[in-house]
Amino acid sequence: MKRGAKLGVLVAALAVLLGAWGLINYLTTQKEAADAALEITDDDIDLAVGEYDDVTALSWTYGDETVNLTYDADAEEWVNADDETCPIDQTAVEALITAVSSTCASQEVTDVEDFEQYGLDEPTLTVEASTADNTVSYAVGSISLTGEYYVRVDGGTSVYTESGLLAGAFQVQIDDLLQLESTPEDVASVLSLTVETDVTSYTVEYVEDASDIYYTNAYTWFLTELDGVDYTAAAETVSEEAEETEEVEASEETEEAEDETETISVTTGITALDADSAAALYELVSGVSFLSCETWNAEDLSEYGLDDPQGVATLTYLDSEGETQTFTLEFGDYTSGYVYVRLAGSNMVYLADGSTLDGLMYPDWASMTPLTLTPLDWDTVTTIAVTLDGTDTYEIERTYTIEMVEVEAEKDEESEETDESEETDAEESETELVETQVNIYTIGDRSLDANEMDMWLDDVYALTAASLADTEEGRSEVMTLTFQRDSDIWQEVTVTFWKYSSTQYLCQLNGDTYYLVSSSTVDGLYDDIWEILTAEEDAEVEVETEVDAETES
C-alpha cells in the first residue's frame, strides 16, 4: 500500500475515534451538568405521601402494564381495583406502601426546563399513591452518577435524587403480586400417592407392618395398585382362602382339603419399592414448583387442557398435628417443555416443568425395586431347602425353644457410682435369668450347629444385589434356597443363583425378578452352608476312622 493511501486510512480512523470521543464527552458533560445543578441539602427532602397506615390506593405503570390497587377496609386487605377476583399477596404490597410512605430525596434541582437529560421526558416508571386527604404522583427517570434515581413529583419543575426505593419496589407487575396457592408444607409423613394418567394408573403406599401383604417387614413402601389391579385386595383374598382352608382341614381331615391347601396362591403380586425411590416419586407432587401463574381466574379450562386432565395426582399425608390431609394436582396440556397444572377445584392455572408429569406418567418400577433380596422374618420360616449345584437338596427344619439364660445384669447409674467408690480385690458381676429364644436346626435326626446357622441366616438376610439384570440367561445352577413360611401369604420364597461372569452370578427371586449378585458373596454363602451341612458327617467319619485304627492295633 502506498504511503498516501496508508495516511488516508489513518486519518479516517482518527476521525472516527475523535467523533466517538466527542459523543461520549458530550453525554458525560450533560450528565455532569445535570448533577452539578443539584442543590446539596443538609437534611433529606420528604417526598412521602403520608404515614404507612394512611395509604389507601396505589397505581403505577411499569413497562406496558398499569396496576391499580385499593385498600378494602371492610375486608382489611388490598385488592386489584380492576379485578377483585385477583388474589393479591398482602405481604408483597407491604414493600410498596413502605416506599411511598418513607421515600425522600437527598438533592434537588429547581426550575428545570429540560427533563430529557434526567430521563424524565419518558419516565421508566410512574407511581401514584393516595391517602384519605392527599395524592402524590412520582415519575422515575434515569440514574445519576451517584447511583440515585432522578424523580419528578406531581409534575413540578424540580428534579430530585432518590435512593431507588420507589424503583426497587414498583418495578413489578400484577403477576409478581399474585398470592399463589400453597403446596404442602406441613408434611410430617406421606401415606400414599395415587396417580391416574392417560397411560397408566397406580398407587404407592406406606405400610408400617407389611406382614399381611408381603413376605418381609423390611420394606415400608409398596406398589399396591397398578392399572386397575388392586394387589391389597388380592392379598386379602389369599388370606381369606387360607382361613377357609384351615377350617376345612380342621373339620374334614381329608385328602381333598389337603389338595385345596396346595393350590392356594402364595404371592399377592404386590411390589416393594425402595424408600428413596418412592420419596423421589411422591416429591414430584409434594415439592412441585410453579414457574409462573398463567391466569388467576381461568374461564375456559379447555384452553389449558384442564377440562379433561391427562394426569391427576393425589398425595395423602399426615400433618404435624397428626391430621390426615390430601393434596391433588391436575395436569393439562404440554407447552414448549412445560405443562399446565392447577390445584383441583381452583381457577388458577400455573406452568410447571414438563418433567414433573413425565416422572409421574412413566415411573421406572424396575429401577425402584429394592436390591436387598431376602430380608425375611426368620420366625415365620419353618423349613429351609438348600439345593447345591442343581442336584443335592438338603431339607433343614427350623424350630425353637424358649430357655432361661443367665446374662449379666444391667446396672443403674447409682450402683455403678457405688461400685467405683468401693475398692475390692475381686470384682463379681451380677447376673440375671432372661427368657431367650434358642433356635434349633435339624436334618432328619441330625442337629446342625445353631450358632453357625444363625450367623449364616444373618448373611442371607443381608444379601444384596449389585443391580437388576437385563438378561434371564445364566449358565449352570450354583445354589437354590427355598424358604417355607408359616404364613397365609407368600408361603414360599425362593432365590436361585446361576454362574454368569467372572465376578457376578445371575439371581432370580421368587421366579420373577432377575438380579446380578457378587459371586464372592454367593460363594461365601455356599461354602458356609456346605461346612455346616457336612460338619457332623465329617466328625462321624473321623470317629469311625479312629475306631477302625484301634481295632486294627
Disulfide bonds with the S-S distance in Angstrom:
none
